[in-house]
Amino acid sequence: MNTEKATCKEVMNHICDNLGEELDSPRCVAIKTHLDSCDSCKKYFTSVETTIQFYKKYNVEVDDNTHKRLLNFLGLED
């Protein structure tokens, strides 16, 4: 991911992979800057953060096929 200016897809991929990471790395600074200026990503981030906090106490196993289908549905497949 470009550390100068992050795209919405890069932000969403990074949020899914690294929510809770320290926000002082160049990558995270670029993401924070993007979130500050993009209402769509900010709403998405808040939604993901809330969902993760809500389900943190649950240990749910998801098979690989379901995981891939979910990423595809969210438009986050590689």
TAJOUR-V538806 format. One record per residue. N is the residue number from 0. RES is the residue in one small letter. D_CENTER is the distance of its C-alpha to the mean C-alpha in whole Angstrom. Layout:
((N,RES,D_CENTER) (N,RES,D_CENTER))
This chain:
((0,m,13) (1,n,16) (2,t,16) (3,e,18) (4,k,16) (5,a,12) (6,t,12) (7,c,10) (8,k,9) (9,e,8) (10,v,6) (11,m,4) (12,n,5) (13,h,5) (14,i,2) (15,c,3) (16,d,6) (17,n,7) (18,l,6) (19,g,10) (20,e,11) (21,e,14) (22,l,13) (23,d,17) (24,s,16) (25,p,16) (26,r,13) (27,c,11) (28,v,14) (29,a,13) (30,i,10) (31,k,12) (32,t,14) (33,h,12) (34,l,11) (35,d,15) (36,s,16) (37,c,14) (38,d,14) (39,s,12) (40,c,9) (41,k,10) (42,k,11) (43,y,8) (44,f,6) (45,t,10) (46,s,10) (47,v,7) (48,e,9) (49,t,12) (50,t,12) (51,i,11) (52,q,14) (53,f,16) (54,y,16) (55,k,16) (56,k,19) (57,y,19) (58,n,20) (59,v,19) (60,e,20) (61,v,18) (62,d,20) (63,d,19) (64,n,20) (65,t,18) (66,h,15) (67,k,16) (68,r,17) (69,l,14) (70,l,11) (71,n,14) (72,f,14) (73,l,11) (74,g,12) (75,l,9) (76,e,13) (77,d,14))
